[in-house]
Amino acid sequence: QERLVESGGGSVSVGGELRLSCVASGVTFSRYCMSWFRQAPGKERERVASIVSLRGDYRTTYGASVEGRFTMSQDHAKNTLYLQMNSLRPEDTAIYYCAAGRYWWPDCPSDSALYNTWGQGTQVTVSS
């Protein structure tokens, strides 16, 4: 059974940082696009970052609003994804989800409908 469990959310001040983790079970990273999405109240779910691998090579993709501030990585030995979030802004406030979706090299899809396995989410709140 595929399962994703996020952790690491919390409340921080503007300019602060957080690192989210997503522990996967029953999910083989190399067979999927792995992504972080977020959803703020009243807004659509937004792709934040994705990572995909091919024979040891990796490609990461970031949403325009987080490019240069967020970094996604994965640890195969621990079956864990990470999202390092720096220089946080109030508009980063949302529930953050990790997801496993359709494999596509080198650009993972940004459409949440193409992701089949989701975690329960972790709340990130950035206050000024």
Phi, psi and omega in degrees: 000132180278136181210140177232134181229116180270155173204170175104355179290171180168192180249130180223165176271161177307135181089353181282184181220155175216154171236118177269148176235151177221110180268128183252142171226139181072011181239123176264111187306321186291349181261357186226161157277128177251130187221158167252131173242164172217154178218120176265157180305130178077004181240161177285157176293135187238133175286127181264312183200153178220156175218140179217149182234152176214111178047048175088351176265147183234146172231131174244146180229140182233148171292152184300327185285346182241353181307130179088348180246327183251147176225126178257140178213169178218146178241105183296323182297328181259359184051045186229138171258153177229151171226106176274122184242116180245165177049050185293146182237159178303327181288355174276353179298124183182173166270130182254133181237144166258153186210151175246129184218188184308131179288132176207125180249135358263000185248112178291149179291150177262351182282118183297338180293343180267009178248129188257337184239129184230149170277180183275346178096155176221134186279132172240125179234125180243121184244148181267000000 
